[in-house]
Amino acid sequence: MADITYAKGLEGVIAGESSICKVDGENGRLYYYGYRITDLATRATFEEVTYLLLYGELPTTKQLTDFSRRMRKSRELKPPILQMIKDFPRDSHPMELLQSTVNFLSGYVDHKIEHSPTCNCRQTLHQVAQIPGVIAAFYRFKNGLDYIPPRDDLSHGANFLWQLKGEVPDNEDGEIMDKCLILHAEHSFNASTFTARVVASTLSTCYCSISAAIGSLFGSLHGGANEKVMAMVEEIDSVENVRPWLENALAEKKKVMGMGHRVYKAKDPRSVIMEDFLRTLSIKYGDTRKLDVLKEVEKVFREKMEEKGKPIYPNVDFFSGSVYSLLGIPSNLFTPIFAMARASGWLAHILEQRQDNRLFRPKALYVGDLDREWPEIEDRI
């Protein structure tokens, strides 16, 4: 036992090699295949970043044109899939629908090379291209509205807003939505990505791996923080209420959602970009209440934590919910949007896992009893 290291929750354990994503938590930096997230979010489209994640290099003009065309042509949902979405229980959470639908999508692809490192997931792109339509269709059916077919003249983010609301967003809103997806597309070996890689290591399908990842993301300790941040903002309501609300929350040892991160010891670089998006939309729509409340929460909370020698900064979820809200997206779709963005990252990790695969099989530290006496059934209490 002396040479075996135990780390609860695999804290600090290196479980595999990857060239996809680097999270520099100490310095607040994030890279996809060596490219800074600030460059990706300001200079690329989501389709361009998806190409980077799936192929490891930025595309040429022709490669991006061909890839975008193929990705956009893959958006349409077949009638049986739409019927499944329509029949799904109205009171269920959209993440439950999403997990079920991803596996259902697998029935409409050729699985002949599905298990190989060169699997046709790069060709079909169903998991990445169709998830926005699934989310939008669920929302519309739940609210008694008709399904809106996708448009192939719109970016990934703009098309989602179109399918959700039935209105083509202006260029600025469409671009912000697209870039929000870039910020959430990848983040190394987080819980859902590790889940996808574990399932992929068994040589299960891409669809099963992504479905499992969605189930992991649905957990309250992983996805959904931005929805809780929105609830916090609505509860606080105004800048004047921030300090008393926070003092009460800290006295009751409540977690302040959106503040702090498991990996980042400096400000999450995605939160800086997301804050800029929120400021732009707040000014554009003449509604700065959410931004004002959030900035005051950040200021007061950091004051309180620095008094204790614990500098804590906002993460990407601190501002993203308010951005989505100003784009007209209901809060119960925030976590599905996370999945919509992360699908490209999950798929990248699944493909990388298969290139040099080894089945994940960690040890467990057994702490139970041994050699217990067998009691007859009449003697059991």
C-alpha positions as CSV (number, residue, x, y, z in Angstrom):
1,M,0.0,0.0,0.0
2,A,2.9,2.3,0.6
3,D,3.5,3.0,-3.1
4,I,-0.2,3.6,-3.9
5,T,-1.4,7.2,-3.9
6,Y,-5.0,7.9,-2.9
7,A,-6.6,11.2,-4.1
8,K,-10.3,11.5,-3.3
9,G,-12.2,12.7,-6.4
10,L,-8.9,12.1,-8.4
11,E,-7.7,15.5,-7.1
12,G,-4.4,16.3,-8.8
13,V,-4.2,12.9,-10.5
14,I,-3.0,12.9,-14.1
15,A,-5.4,10.5,-15.8
16,G,-4.1,10.9,-19.4
17,E,-2.3,13.0,-21.9
18,S,-4.0,15.5,-24.1
19,S,-3.0,18.2,-26.6
20,I,-6.5,19.7,-26.9
21,C,-6.7,22.2,-24.0
22,K,-4.4,23.8,-21.5
23,V,-5.9,25.5,-18.4
24,D,-3.4,27.7,-16.7
25,G,-5.3,28.2,-13.4
26,E,-2.5,30.1,-11.7
27,N,-2.2,32.8,-14.3
28,G,-5.8,32.8,-15.5
29,R,-5.1,31.6,-19.1
30,L,-6.9,29.1,-21.3
31,Y,-5.8,27.6,-24.6
32,Y,-7.4,25.4,-27.3
33,Y,-4.6,23.6,-29.2
34,G,-2.2,26.3,-28.1
35,Y,-4.4,29.2,-29.2
36,R,-5.4,31.8,-26.5
37,I,-9.1,31.9,-25.7
38,T,-9.0,35.7,-26.1
39,D,-7.9,35.3,-29.8
40,L,-10.4,32.5,-30.4
41,A,-13.3,34.5,-28.9
42,T,-12.5,37.7,-30.7
43,R,-11.3,36.4,-34.1
44,A,-13.0,33.0,-34.8
45,T,-16.5,31.6,-35.3
46,F,-17.8,28.6,-33.4
47,E,-17.6,26.6,-36.6
48,E,-13.9,27.5,-37.0
49,V,-13.2,26.5,-33.4
50,T,-15.1,23.3,-33.9
51,Y,-12.9,22.5,-36.8
52,L,-9.8,23.3,-34.7
53,L,-11.0,21.0,-31.9
54,L,-11.8,18.1,-34.3
55,Y,-8.7,18.3,-36.5
56,G,-6.1,20.0,-34.3
57,E,-5.3,22.9,-36.7
58,L,-7.1,26.0,-37.9
59,P,-8.8,25.6,-41.2
60,T,-7.8,27.2,-44.5
61,T,-10.5,29.3,-46.2
62,K,-11.5,26.3,-48.4
63,Q,-11.5,23.9,-45.5
64,L,-13.6,26.2,-43.4
65,T,-16.1,26.8,-46.2
66,D,-16.5,23.1,-46.8
67,F,-16.7,22.3,-43.1
68,S,-19.3,25.1,-42.4
69,R,-21.4,23.9,-45.4
70,R,-21.3,20.3,-44.1
71,M,-22.1,21.3,-40.5
72,R,-25.0,23.5,-41.6
73,K,-26.4,20.9,-43.8
74,S,-26.4,18.5,-40.8
75,R,-28.7,20.7,-38.7
76,E,-32.1,19.5,-39.8
77,L,-33.9,17.0,-37.5
78,K,-35.7,14.0,-39.0
79,P,-39.5,13.6,-38.3
80,P,-39.1,10.7,-35.9
81,I,-36.7,12.8,-33.8
82,L,-39.1,15.7,-33.8
83,Q,-41.9,13.4,-32.8
84,M,-39.8,12.1,-29.9
85,I,-39.2,15.6,-28.7
86,K,-42.9,16.5,-29.0
87,D,-43.8,13.3,-27.0
88,F,-41.3,13.9,-24.2
89,P,-43.0,14.8,-20.9
90,R,-43.6,18.5,-20.8
91,D,-42.5,18.8,-17.1
92,S,-39.1,17.1,-17.6
93,H,-35.9,19.0,-17.7
94,P,-34.5,19.7,-21.2
95,M,-31.2,18.1,-20.1
96,E,-33.0,14.8,-19.7
97,L,-34.4,15.2,-23.2
98,L,-31.0,16.1,-24.6
99,Q,-29.4,13.0,-23.1
100,S,-32.1,10.7,-24.5
101,T,-32.2,12.4,-27.9
102,V,-28.4,12.1,-28.5
103,N,-28.6,8.4,-28.4
104,F,-31.7,8.4,-30.6
105,L,-29.8,10.4,-33.2
106,S,-27.3,7.5,-33.5
107,G,-30.0,5.4,-35.2
108,Y,-29.7,7.6,-38.2
109,V,-26.0,7.2,-39.0
110,D,-23.8,4.5,-40.5
111,H,-21.9,2.7,-37.7
112,K,-19.5,0.7,-39.8
113,I,-16.5,2.7,-38.7
114,E,-18.0,4.2,-35.5
115,H,-15.6,2.6,-33.1
116,S,-12.3,3.5,-35.0
117,P,-10.1,6.6,-34.4
118,T,-11.2,7.8,-37.8
119,C,-14.9,7.4,-37.0
120,N,-17.5,9.1,-39.1
121,C,-18.5,11.5,-36.3
122,R,-16.2,14.1,-38.1
123,Q,-18.4,13.6,-41.1
124,T,-21.9,13.4,-39.7
125,L,-21.4,16.1,-37.0
126,H,-24.9,15.2,-35.7
127,Q,-24.0,15.7,-32.1
128,V,-22.6,19.2,-32.6
129,A,-25.0,20.4,-35.4
130,Q,-28.3,19.1,-34.2
131,I,-28.2,19.7,-30.4
132,P,-29.3,23.4,-30.9
133,G,-32.3,22.3,-32.9
134,V,-33.2,19.7,-30.2
135,I,-33.1,22.4,-27.5
136,A,-35.1,24.9,-29.5
137,A,-37.7,22.3,-30.6
138,F,-38.2,21.3,-27.0
139,Y,-38.8,24.8,-25.9
140,R,-41.2,25.6,-28.7
141,F,-43.2,22.4,-28.3
142,K,-43.4,22.9,-24.6
143,N,-44.8,26.4,-25.1
144,G,-47.3,25.3,-27.8
145,L,-45.3,26.7,-30.7
146,D,-44.3,25.1,-34.0
147,Y,-40.9,23.8,-34.9
148,I,-38.8,26.2,-36.9
149,P,-36.4,24.5,-39.4
150,P,-32.8,25.7,-39.4
151,R,-31.3,28.1,-41.9
152,D,-27.9,27.4,-43.5
153,D,-27.2,31.1,-44.0
154,L,-26.7,31.7,-40.3
155,S,-23.9,31.0,-37.9
156,H,-24.2,28.3,-35.3
157,G,-25.2,30.8,-32.6
158,A,-27.4,33.0,-34.8
159,N,-29.2,29.9,-36.1
160,F,-30.0,28.7,-32.5
161,L,-31.6,32.1,-31.7
162,W,-33.6,31.9,-35.0
163,Q,-34.8,28.3,-34.2
164,L,-35.6,29.3,-30.6
165,K,-37.5,32.6,-31.2
166,G,-38.5,32.6,-34.9
167,E,-36.7,35.9,-35.4
168,V,-33.4,36.4,-37.2
169,P,-31.1,38.1,-34.7
170,D,-29.2,41.2,-35.7
171,N,-25.5,40.7,-36.5
172,E,-24.3,41.8,-33.0
173,D,-26.6,39.4,-31.1
174,G,-25.9,36.5,-33.4
175,E,-22.1,37.1,-33.1
176,I,-22.2,37.3,-29.3
177,M,-24.2,34.1,-29.1
178,D,-21.7,32.4,-31.4
179,K,-18.8,33.6,-29.3
180,C,-20.4,32.6,-26.0
181,L,-20.4,29.0,-27.4
182,I,-16.7,29.3,-28.1
183,L,-16.0,30.2,-24.5
184,H,-17.8,27.0,-23.3
185,A,-16.6,24.7,-26.0
186,E,-13.7,23.1,-24.1
187,H,-12.1,23.0,-20.7
188,S,-9.8,20.0,-20.4
189,F,-10.5,17.1,-18.1
190,N,-13.6,18.5,-16.3
191,A,-16.2,16.0,-15.0
192,S,-18.3,15.7,-18.1
193,T,-15.3,15.5,-20.5
194,F,-13.7,12.8,-18.3
195,T,-17.0,11.0,-18.3
196,A,-17.0,11.1,-22.1
197,R,-13.4,9.7,-22.2
198,V,-14.2,6.9,-19.8
199,V,-17.1,5.7,-21.9
200,A,-15.0,6.2,-25.1
201,S,-12.3,4.0,-23.6
202,T,-14.6,1.1,-23.6
203,L,-14.9,1.6,-27.4
204,S,-18.6,2.5,-27.1
205,T,-20.0,4.9,-29.7
206,C,-19.5,8.7,-29.8
207,Y,-23.2,9.1,-29.1
208,C,-23.1,7.0,-26.0
209,S,-20.1,8.9,-24.8
210,I,-21.7,12.3,-25.3
211,S,-25.0,11.1,-23.8
212,A,-23.0,10.1,-20.7
213,A,-21.2,13.5,-20.6
214,I,-24.6,15.3,-20.8
215,G,-25.7,13.3,-17.8
216,S,-22.6,14.3,-15.9
217,L,-23.1,18.0,-16.9
218,F,-26.7,17.9,-15.5
219,G,-25.3,17.3,-12.0
220,S,-25.7,20.3,-9.7
221,L,-22.0,20.4,-9.0
222,H,-21.0,20.8,-12.6
223,G,-23.5,22.6,-15.0
224,G,-26.2,25.0,-14.1
225,A,-24.2,27.5,-12.1
226,N,-25.3,30.4,-14.4
227,E,-28.9,29.6,-13.8
228,K,-28.3,29.8,-10.0
229,V,-26.5,33.1,-10.5
230,M,-29.6,34.5,-12.3
231,A,-31.7,33.4,-9.3
232,M,-29.3,35.2,-7.0
233,V,-29.5,38.4,-9.1
234,E,-33.3,38.4,-9.0
235,E,-33.3,37.7,-5.3
236,I,-30.9,40.6,-4.6
237,D,-32.8,42.8,-7.1
238,S,-30.8,46.1,-6.7
239,V,-27.3,47.4,-6.0
240,E,-28.4,48.7,-2.6
241,N,-29.3,45.2,-1.4
242,V,-26.0,43.6,-2.4
243,R,-24.0,44.2,0.8
244,P,-26.7,43.1,3.3
245,W,-27.6,40.1,1.1
246,L,-24.0,39.0,1.0
247,E,-23.4,39.6,4.7
248,N,-26.4,37.4,5.5
249,A,-25.3,34.7,3.0
250,L,-21.8,34.6,4.4
251,A,-23.1,34.4,7.9
252,E,-25.3,31.4,6.9
253,K,-22.3,29.9,5.0
254,K,-24.1,29.9,1.7
255,K,-22.2,29.5,-1.5
256,V,-22.1,32.6,-3.7
257,M,-22.7,31.2,-7.1
258,G,-20.4,32.2,-10.0
259,M,-17.6,33.2,-7.7
260,G,-14.5,31.0,-7.5
261,H,-13.3,28.1,-9.6
262,R,-11.9,24.6,-8.8
263,V,-8.9,25.3,-11.1
264,Y,-8.5,29.1,-11.6
265,K,-6.6,30.9,-8.9
266,A,-6.8,34.1,-10.9
267,K,-9.7,35.6,-12.8
268,D,-11.2,33.2,-15.3
269,P,-10.3,34.6,-18.7
270,R,-13.7,33.6,-20.1
271,S,-15.4,35.8,-17.4
272,V,-13.5,38.9,-18.7
273,I,-14.8,38.3,-22.2
274,M,-18.3,37.4,-21.0
275,E,-18.5,40.6,-18.9
276,D,-17.7,42.6,-22.0
277,F,-20.6,40.9,-23.8
278,L,-22.9,41.7,-20.9
279,R,-21.9,45.3,-20.9
280,T,-22.4,45.6,-24.6
281,L,-25.9,44.1,-24.5
282,S,-26.9,46.0,-21.3
283,I,-26.1,49.3,-22.9
284,K,-27.7,48.2,-26.2
285,Y,-31.0,47.2,-24.6
286,G,-31.0,50.0,-21.9
287,D,-31.0,47.5,-19.0
288,T,-27.9,47.6,-16.8
289,R,-29.6,46.3,-13.6
290,K,-28.1,42.8,-13.9
291,L,-24.6,44.1,-14.7
292,D,-24.7,46.6,-11.9
293,V,-25.8,44.0,-9.3
294,L,-23.2,41.5,-10.5
295,K,-20.4,44.0,-10.4
296,E,-21.4,45.1,-6.9
297,V,-21.5,41.4,-5.8
298,E,-18.0,40.9,-7.2
299,K,-16.7,44.0,-5.5
300,V,-18.2,43.3,-2.0
301,F,-17.5,39.5,-2.1
302,R,-13.9,40.1,-3.0
303,E,-13.5,42.6,-0.2
304,K,-14.9,40.0,2.2
305,M,-12.7,37.2,1.0
306,E,-9.5,39.3,0.8
307,E,-10.0,40.2,4.4
308,K,-9.6,36.5,5.1
309,G,-6.6,36.1,2.7
310,K,-8.7,34.3,0.1
311,P,-8.8,36.1,-3.2
312,I,-11.7,34.8,-5.2
313,Y,-12.7,35.9,-8.7
314,P,-15.7,35.4,-10.9
315,N,-15.9,32.4,-13.2
316,V,-17.5,32.3,-16.7
317,D,-20.9,31.4,-15.2
318,F,-21.0,34.6,-13.2
319,F,-21.9,36.7,-16.3
320,S,-23.1,34.2,-18.9
321,G,-26.7,33.8,-17.5
322,S,-27.3,37.5,-17.7
323,V,-25.9,37.6,-21.3
324,Y,-28.3,34.8,-22.3
325,S,-31.2,36.5,-20.5
326,L,-30.7,39.7,-22.5
327,L,-30.6,37.6,-25.7
328,G,-34.1,36.4,-24.8
329,I,-33.2,32.9,-23.6
330,P,-35.1,31.4,-20.6
331,S,-33.0,30.3,-17.7
332,N,-34.0,26.6,-17.9
333,L,-32.1,26.4,-21.2
334,F,-28.8,27.7,-19.8
335,T,-27.3,24.2,-19.0
336,P,-28.5,22.8,-22.3
337,I,-26.7,25.6,-24.0
338,F,-23.6,24.6,-22.0
339,A,-24.0,21.1,-23.5
340,M,-24.6,22.6,-27.0
341,A,-21.2,24.4,-26.8
342,R,-19.3,21.6,-25.1
343,A,-20.3,18.9,-27.6
344,S,-17.5,19.9,-29.9
345,G,-15.0,19.6,-27.0
346,W,-16.4,16.2,-25.9
347,L,-16.2,14.9,-29.5
348,A,-12.6,16.1,-29.7
349,H,-11.7,14.2,-26.5
350,I,-13.5,11.1,-27.6
351,L,-11.5,11.0,-30.9
352,E,-8.2,11.7,-29.0
353,Q,-8.9,9.0,-26.5
354,R,-9.3,6.4,-29.3
355,Q,-5.9,7.3,-30.9
356,D,-4.0,5.7,-28.0
357,N,-6.7,4.0,-26.1
358,R,-6.4,2.3,-22.7
359,L,-9.5,1.3,-20.8
360,F,-9.9,3.4,-17.6
361,R,-9.8,1.0,-14.6
362,P,-8.8,2.8,-11.5
363,K,-8.4,1.0,-8.1
364,A,-10.7,1.6,-5.2
365,L,-9.5,1.8,-1.6
366,Y,-11.7,-0.8,0.2
367,V,-12.8,0.3,3.6
368,G,-15.5,-2.3,4.4
369,D,-15.5,-5.4,6.5
370,L,-14.1,-8.8,5.6
371,D,-14.9,-12.4,6.6
372,R,-18.2,-11.7,8.2
373,E,-20.1,-14.6,9.7
374,W,-23.2,-15.7,7.8
375,P,-26.4,-15.2,9.9
376,E,-29.4,-17.4,9.3
377,I,-32.3,-15.5,7.9
378,E,-34.4,-15.9,11.1
379,D,-31.5,-14.3,13.1
380,R,-31.2,-11.2,11.0
381,I,-32.4,-7.9,12.5
